[in-house]
């Protein structure tokens, strides 16, 4: 799934922005509308860290009793 900052996300955002502009929304509001539309879709939300290292220092991880 595309996540914010990825190339696929940016491509989808640009398409959504262009559609919003065509429907009569101002240039500035079209960017906000495209972001909101993509962020509402659960498939485009960040899935969190993918590795143990991405969760942070071992002693500060939630649920760590070591």
C-alpha positions in Angstrom: 0.0 0.0 0.0 1.3 3.5 -0.8 2.3 5.5 2.3 2.8 9.2 2.6 6.0 10.2 1.0 6.2 7.3 -1.4 6.2 7.7 -5.2 2.9 5.9 -5.5 1.2 8.1 -2.9 2.5 11.2 -4.6 1.2 10.0 -7.9 -2.2 9.3 -6.5 -2.2 12.7 -4.7 -1.3 14.5 -7.9 -4.2 12.8 -9.8 -6.7 13.6 -7.0 -5.5 17.2 -6.9 -5.9 17.6 -10.6 -9.4 16.1 -10.4 -10.3 18.6 -7.6 -9.0 21.5 -9.7 -11.1 20.3 -12.6 -14.2 20.3 -10.4 -13.7 23.9 -9.5 -11.8 23.8 -6.3 -9.1 26.5 -5.9 -5.5 25.5 -6.4 -4.6 25.8 -2.7 -7.7 24.0 -1.5 -7.2 21.2 -4.1 -3.9 20.1 -2.4 -5.6 20.0 1.0 -8.6 18.1 -0.4 -6.4 15.5 -2.1 -4.4 15.0 1.1 -7.6 14.6 3.2 -9.1 12.2 0.7 -6.0 9.9 0.7 -5.5 10.0 4.4 -9.1 9.0 5.0 -8.5 5.8 3.1 -7.1 3.2 5.5 -5.0 1.6 2.7 -2.9 4.8 2.5 -2.0 5.1 6.2 1.4 4.2 7.5 1.7 0.7 8.7 4.4 1.6 11.3 7.9 0.3 11.7 8.8 -2.7 9.7 11.7 -3.9 11.8 12.7 -4.2 15.5 15.2 -1.4 15.0 12.4 0.8 13.7 10.6 0.5 17.0 13.3 2.5 18.8 15.9 1.8 21.5 15.3 -1.6 23.1 14.9 -0.2 26.6 12.3 2.4 25.5 10.0 0.0 23.5 6.5 -0.3 24.8 5.9 -3.6 26.6 9.6 -4.2 27.0 10.5 -5.6 30.5 14.2 -6.3 29.8 
